[in-house]
């Protein structure tokens, strides 16, 4: 019985070590979700403004996704940029029709 407990403990320890980066990433995502402040602003933006903002957001997402600790936060940032892409396209079409 003692031998089974030791083997089971070692297996659990190895599984934890193998998944430590995922565990840490989930903890960081949880802290991010708990501490983020969401604000809504209404402002007039040009195509260039939104293009530059989304470009910067995609760059931040890429850096976060490449890290071990913040990869899940990078996914959230990327998702936000992808959702805003519709507005970027709409502004691009509007911008072309005005010129």
Protein Blocks (a to p, Z undefined) as FASTA:
>chain_A
ZZmmmmmmmmmmmmmmmmmmmmmmmmmmmmmmmmpccddddddddfklmmmmmmmmmmmm
mmmmmpmklmmmmmmmmmmmmmmmmmmmmmmmmmmmmZZ
